[in-house]
Amino acid sequence: MKYSELLRLLKQDGWFVVRQTGGHLIMSTGNQSRNIEYSIPWR
């Protein structure tokens, strides 16, 4: 799976980019009750 496709699917599912650190993007659900952050490699 291409990175852009993964990012598109995550955004479709309600995830958004919180911040970019070095070679990773930090994604979050934005859900207050269970706020999950997920780091994915960024090229």
LOMARKOL-399489 format. One record per atom (N, C-alpha, C): atom name; z, x, y. Coordinates in Angstrom, 1 decimal, always signed. Example, Ala and Ser with C-alpha at 12.3 -4.5 7.8 and 13.67 -1.06 7.14 Angstrom:
# residues 2
  atom       Z       X       Y
     N    +7.8   +13.2    -5.7
    CA    +7.8   +12.3    -4.5
     C    +7.8   +13.2    -3.3
     N    +7.1   +12.8    -2.2
    CA    +7.1   +13.7    -1.1
     C    +7.9   +12.9    +0.0
This chain:
# residues 43
  atom       Z       X       Y
     N    +0.0    +0.8    -1.2
    CA    +0.0    +0.0    +0.0
     C    +0.0    +0.9    +1.2
     N    -0.8    +0.5    +2.2
    CA    -0.9    +1.3    +3.4
     C    +0.3    +1.0    +4.3
     N    +0.7    +1.9    +5.1
    CA    +1.9    +1.8    +6.0
     C    +1.7    +0.6    +6.9
     N    +0.5    +0.4    +7.5
    CA    +0.3    -0.7    +8.4
     C    +0.4    -2.0    +7.8
     N    +0.0    -2.1    +6.5
    CA    +0.1    -3.3    +5.7
     C    +1.5    -3.7    +5.5
     N    +2.3    -2.7    +5.1
    CA    +3.8    -2.9    +4.9
     C    +4.5    -3.4    +6.1
     N    +4.1    -2.8    +7.3
    CA    +4.7    -3.1    +8.5
     C    +4.4    -4.6    +8.9
     N    +3.1    -4.9    +8.7
    CA    +2.6    -6.3    +9.0
     C    +3.4    -7.3    +8.1
     N    +3.6    -7.0    +6.8
    CA    +4.3    -7.9    +5.9
     C    +5.7    -8.1    +6.3
     N    +6.4    -7.0    +6.7
    CA    +7.8    -7.0    +7.1
     C    +7.9    -7.9    +8.4
     N    +7.0    -7.7    +9.4
    CA    +7.0    -8.4   +10.6
     C    +6.8    -9.9   +10.4
     N    +5.9   -10.2    +9.4
    CA    +5.6   -11.6    +9.0
     C    +6.9   -12.3    +8.5
     N    +7.7   -11.5    +7.8
    CA    +8.9   -12.0    +7.2
     C   +10.1   -12.0    +8.1
     N    +9.9   -11.7    +9.4
    CA   +11.0   -11.8   +10.4
     C   +11.6   -10.5   +10.7
     N   +11.1    -9.4   +10.2
    CA   +11.7    -8.1   +10.5
     C   +11.1    -7.6   +11.8
     N   +11.8    -6.7   +12.5
    CA   +11.3    -6.1   +13.7
     C   +11.8    -4.7   +13.8
     N   +11.1    -3.9   +14.6
    CA   +11.4    -2.5   +14.8
     C   +12.6    -2.4   +15.8
     N   +13.7    -1.7   +15.4
    CA   +14.8    -1.6   +16.2
     C   +14.6    -0.3   +17.1
     N   +14.3    +0.8   +16.4
    CA   +14.1    +2.1   +17.1
     C   +13.3    +3.0   +16.2
     N   +12.9    +4.1   +16.8
    CA   +12.1    +5.1   +16.0
     C   +12.9    +6.4   +16.1
     N   +13.2    +6.9   +14.9
    CA   +13.9    +8.2   +14.9
     C   +13.1    +9.2   +14.1
     N   +12.7   +10.3   +14.8
    CA   +11.9   +11.3   +14.1
     C   +10.7   +10.7   +13.4
     N   +10.7   +10.9   +12.0
    CA    +9.6   +10.4   +11.2
     C    +9.9    +9.0   +10.6
     N   +10.9    +8.3   +11.1
    CA   +11.2    +7.0   +10.5
     C   +11.3    +5.9   +11.5
     N   +10.9    +4.7   +11.1
    CA   +11.1    +3.5   +11.9
     C   +12.3    +2.8   +11.3
     N   +13.2    +2.4   +12.2
    CA   +14.4    +1.6   +11.7
     C   +14.0    +0.1   +11.9
     N   +13.9    -0.6   +10.8
    CA   +13.6    -2.1   +10.9
     C   +14.9    -2.9   +10.7
     N   +14.9    -4.1   +11.3
    CA   +16.1    -4.9   +11.2
     C   +15.7    -6.4   +11.0
     N   +16.5    -7.2   +10.3
    CA   +16.2    -8.6   +10.1
     C   +16.6    -9.4   +11.4
     N   +17.6    -8.8   +12.1
    CA   +18.1    -9.5   +13.3
     C   +19.0   -10.7   +13.0
     N   +19.3   -10.8   +11.7
    CA   +20.2   -11.9   +11.2
     C   +21.6   -11.5   +11.5
     N   +22.3   -12.2   +12.3
    CA   +23.7   -11.8   +12.7
     C   +24.7   -11.8   +11.5
     N   +24.5   -12.8   +10.6
    CA   +25.5   -12.9    +9.5
     C   +25.3   -11.7    +8.5
     N   +24.1   -11.3    +8.3
    CA   +23.9   -10.1    +7.4
     C   +22.7    -9.3    +8.0
     N   +23.1    -8.5    +9.0
    CA   +22.1    -7.7    +9.7
     C   +21.8    -6.5    +8.8
     N   +20.6    -6.4    +8.3
    CA   +20.2    -5.3    +7.4
     C   +19.2    -4.4    +8.1
     N   +19.5    -3.1    +8.1
    CA   +18.6    -2.2    +8.7
     C   +17.9    -1.4    +7.5
     N   +16.7    -1.1    +7.7
    CA   +15.9    -0.5    +6.7
     C   +15.0    +0.6    +7.3
     N   +15.1    +1.8    +6.8
    CA   +14.3    +2.9    +7.4
     C   +13.1    +3.2    +6.5
     N   +11.9    +3.2    +7.2
    CA   +10.7    +3.5    +6.5
     C   +10.0    +4.7    +7.2
     N    +9.3    +5.5    +6.3
    CA    +8.6    +6.7    +6.9
     C    +7.5    +6.3    +7.8
     N    +7.4    +7.0    +8.9
    CA    +6.4    +6.7    +9.9
     C    +5.4    +7.9   +10.0
     N    +4.1    +7.7   +10.0
    CA    +3.2    +8.7   +10.1
     C    +2.4    +8.6   +11.3
